[in-house]
Amino acid sequence: MNQLDLFQALRHNGPQGTAETANFVYFNTTSKTGEDLKEARVRASGQTEAVLKLFQNHPNTTFSVWEVHFRLGQQYSKSGIGRAITTLTDAGHLEKCDKRKNGPYNEISYTWKLKPIRL
């Protein structure tokens, strides 16, 4: 199963997804196990879905990680937003733009936008 198939399975199965799908959207860099890992996977899939919906609701707008973080009410961590954007970009739903914006600490951040559907 490729990454796009996995992401589409997530979208059809909802935030619970399958174990394989959940592993796709959560990078277990802290070696979580058991219930902790399961909860992290569910949380990550929800973050990914929320980020995708934001971009879908604003298809012609570019957002930095910080802007997505602020638009979602800061309910997700900045690193979680970055992970979701990476996952969505790898799955072909978002594209990285050349446009950059200043973040809140005056650092320059890249932006992303919804990738146009090509027929």
Summary of the structure (lengths in Angstrom):
residues: 119
radius of gyration: 14.3
end to end distance: 22.8
largest distance: 42.4
contacts: 330
relative contact order: 0.15
helix: 52%
strand: 14%
